[in-house]
Amino acid sequence: MTKIIITGSKGRMGRALVACAPQHRELEVTGQIDQGDDLAAIITRCDAVIDFSSHSATAGIAELCANHGKALVIGTTGHDDSEKSRITHHAARIPMVLASNYSTGVNTLFWLTRKAAEILGDGYDLEVVEMHHRLKKDAPSGTAKSLAEILAEVRKQQLSRVARHGREGIVGERTAEEIGVHSIRGGDVVGDHTVIFATNGERVELTHKASSRDTFANGALRAAAWVVKQKPGLYDMQDVLGLK
């Protein structure tokens, strides 16, 4: 039995994790932590922490896990380069899963996006469109960033140089190199992502639509059961699912 603590337990994803955990018989939730609670006081109760708190809290949680030898599954997004460096630094001491999305379906979309980009080649214009609920604070979504990074990697491009976040005014013709990334917000949409490959005469679209946060929660719980068996290092959901 793998014992887990959930941080961010009162948030939307935290509540989904708590609700879905009983379906995973190999896991036992031994603690729930939210803003104002002291993780350090109970961290010895667990084998792994699943963190869905906030991007600004994750680095401190990673350090605490490393100091106590606890595995970590990270579900927060929106980290800047400094935060990400402070988090991943601890993978030298503990096994850590860092993923922008824990859905099995989305990770299949990642795999399909890479394959499609490799097969279709440079003759297609690339666009990524994502939609989320009105309460989401960061844009574009972590998943959209991952999709754009996959496209840029296949084309051997640096995403920061070719990404085009929205278009307005007289922007001129679209260049062949750019990768469009567009964010839509509204209602209670859990998460929609579409990758578009467009060329003269045809268009290929790969789409994933999530209707429940349970799909993300179950993936993160699956990752927790997996990561405790691994050596120290930085992993992602593709590793968990055996897609690499």
Secondary structure, DSSP 8 states (H G I E B T S, - for coil): -EEEEEESTTSHHHHHHHHHGGG-TTEEEEEEE-TT--GGGTGGG-SEEEE-S-HHHHHHHHHHHHHHT-EEEE------HHHHHHHHGGGGTSEEEE-S---HHHHHHHHHHHHHHHHHGGGSEEEEEEEE-TT--SSS-HHHHHHHHHHHHHTT--HHHHEEE---SS--S--SS-EEEEEEE-TT--EEEEEEEEETTEEEEEEEEES-THHHHHHHHHHHHHHTTS-SEEE-HHHHTT--
